[in-house]
Amino acid sequence: MKLGRVEFCHFLQIIALFLCLSGMNQAELSRSRSKPYFQSGRPRTKRSWVWNQFFVLEEYMGTDPLYVGKLHSDVDKGDGSIKYILSGEGASSIFIIDENTGDIHATKRLDREEQAYYTLRAQALDRLTNKPVEPESEFVIKIQDINDNEPKFLDGPYTAGVPEMSPVGTSVVQVTATDADDPTYGNSARVVYSILQGQPYFSVEPKTGVIKTALPNMDREAKDQYLLVIQAKDMVGQNGGLSGTTSVTVTLTDVNDNPPRFPRRSYQYNVPESLPVASVVARIKAADADVGSNAEMEYKIVDGDGLGVFKITVDKDTQEGIIAIQKELDFEAKTSYTLRIEAANLHVDTRFLSLGPFSDMTTVKIIVEDVDEPPVFTSRLYSMVVSEAAKVGTIIGTVAAHDPDASNSPVRYSIDRNTDLERYFNIDANSGVITTAKSLDRETNAVHNITVLAMESQNPAQIGRGYVAITILDINDNAPEFAMEYETTVCENAQPGQVIQKISAIDKDDPPNGHQFYFSLTAEAANNHNFTLQDNKDNTATVLTRRNGFRRQEQSVFYLPIFIVDSGSPSLSSTNTLTIRVCDCDADGVAQTCNAEAYVLPAGLSTGALIAILACVLTLLVLVLLIVTMRRRKKEPLIFDEERDIRENIVRYMKEMKHGNGEITVKQSSPPFIAQKGAQLQGHHCTSEPLQSLRHMNKVFVHHIFERTLQRGWECLYARFNFQGDMSYMLRRLSRPCFSPFSFAAAESQ
């Protein structure tokens, strides 16, 4: 019958307890005799505690308290007069004592890994007097260990790496298991290691836990990772020992043990001849089973007829060889190229040179395909010169282009007018001769950069471009002139021979040897008595006075014509006038006032007189405004007269209505709109109530007058009539207030 783990532990505990009890002396207090001493004439003997160390087995699983040991004093006669007391760690809570017999028991299950021993104090008291009969003494209860803890790998699970192809016995990693049992007692904490999974590739040292390789030539490319299970067992690995396991993941790290190899011995690629320089033609790659730096390689062209036409570089990310164009391709010149390319590892491990050369060769053939190319000029840039004096139609130079294809199609030329907006030049479509189309001016544009287009006759879509720089040569076609606008002054107190101005000249032309100007006074000014001119022979001239006594009252401004000639061929000249103003200067010769009017003011009018003149002018302006205002007011009576005429007609109309035969009549002198309305009312007879009829007719008539006055801007005129209930109607129609209302009722009463 097999015992379970719990039953087996109980069995071991019983055996250990039996061995403990049989192997140690009874834990009782025995008296140690000492020499007697006397006190107060009575002989007495000194007593003390004597006992062995107490032990108690951990993990006791019984139901009854576990007997630990017995305390006894030689004073105790067994008559119950002595009482035993226990104090210290775990007293009463874990350990109890029979106060009569001194027997000590453990009431709880103890764990040595939690606390290995307990320190307590024992004392024997006289039960009657409660006084100590023995001095208090300290003792220790030690917890005896059993194998109740399995080994544990506190740092697991582990990961480790070892280079591939490592020899047998290469250390990989060390694992360590710990056992919480007492290492000083028995074999409970003595651990040995073994490998449960990972054989036959790895092994482990039983005592140290060092894992080592067990097979040679383990290849990462075949298998790069292994999972190991390591066991640690206590009791020196004997049966009944406890064990623990951990996992170790071992990764084989790469070494350069695989040379690069091209998958194919030859490659072929087709490339159009129009592909520009630096374009990628192909990508090739040599396979290498290694990784990282061990797979890094370099490519180079070692042979072939395309050494100068193509180049190869390596892509650092993909380790591909990139073949690119180094020079322009021309199908008409060469239709194919052959390259011999080598791939080699950058980092070679000398330990594996026996595996073969760490390089490989392949052949790459590049076929150039024909493309219909645009015409090509014989030069990328043409430089031409022409004089700005050239006549229209003058030949400047010739450009030439040809069709590089085998068909050699004829070429026609034209000028890109975006580069010659003013159309200064023409080109012969067949010969490429460039001529002038307009007069040129170097001072406007010294260099013309134009683009010439060459088109195939058979395929006009194929256009080549050539660039022409036309430099305009200078001729002497611009006369010299003053370099700036001079503001020249002469002081009234200037002395003869005094310099008043230094002048220079400019010329828009650009002679090869630079400008040389000559200055002189014109013939009519050469004999003037005021100023003279001195040519300094350095493209400048100096103006000097010939006399003194300049006065602004006599002449405030002088005009000096100066003749300037350049050194061109033929030479050109111009006459420039220098304006000289006479000024009042201070003692340092600095001009203060240059106005001639400043002298006229003191001789004529004073400042007070000028103020009076201004006041008169303002007065005249006020008078003019008053006259205009009065004339406007004089126009107003015309309106009032017309208004009065209308009012008289209305009053007369009402009187006739009162005193006449009841028929409405209108004067011929009435205003037109009144006469018209009256004509409409003629023949209207009043009823027996003439006043009401009159009021009705007046209301109709007044409304009509009001509408007409609104049309003619006579609102104020109508507002003077106040006819009983019609005022509200009039006020609603009026847009501005009026004055002096005329009471119709008052007029009627008259």
Salt bridges, closest charged atoms under 4 A:
GLU59 OE1 - ARG109 NH1 2.22
ASP74 OD2 - ARG31 NE 2.63
ASP76 OD2 - HIS72 ND1 3.91
GLU99 OE2 - ARG127 NH1 3.60
ASP103 OD1 - LYS70 NZ 3.17
GLU113 OE2 - ARG112 NH2 3.14
GLU136 OE2 - ARG121 NE 3.90
ASP145 OD1 - ARG112 NE 3.20
GLU205 OE2 - LYS212 NZ 3.60
GLU221 OE2 - ARG220 NH2 2.79
ASP254 OD1 - ARG220 NE 3.03
GLU296 OE1 - HIS347 NE2 3.29
ASP305 OD2 - LYS334 NZ 3.28
ASP315 OD2 - ARG283 NH1 3.38
GLU320 OE1 - ARG283 NH1 2.87
GLU342 OE1 - LYS300 NZ 3.79
ASP349 OD2 - ARG351 NH2 2.80
ASP360 OD2 - ARG265 NH2 2.66
ASP420 OD2 - ARG417 NH1 2.80
GLU422 OE1 - LYS438 NZ 3.97
GLU443 OE2 - ARG442 NH2 3.14
ASP474 OD1 - ARG442 NE 3.05
GLU492 OE2 - ARG552 NE 3.41
ASP641 OD1 - ARG644 NH1 2.79
GLU642 OE2 - ARG712 NH2 3.30
GLU643 OE1 - ARG720 NH1 2.35
GLU707 OE2 - ARG733 NH1 2.71
GLU715 OE1 - ARG736 NH2 3.61
ASP726 OD1 - HIS703 NE2 3.61
GLU748 OE2 - LYS658 NZ 3.18
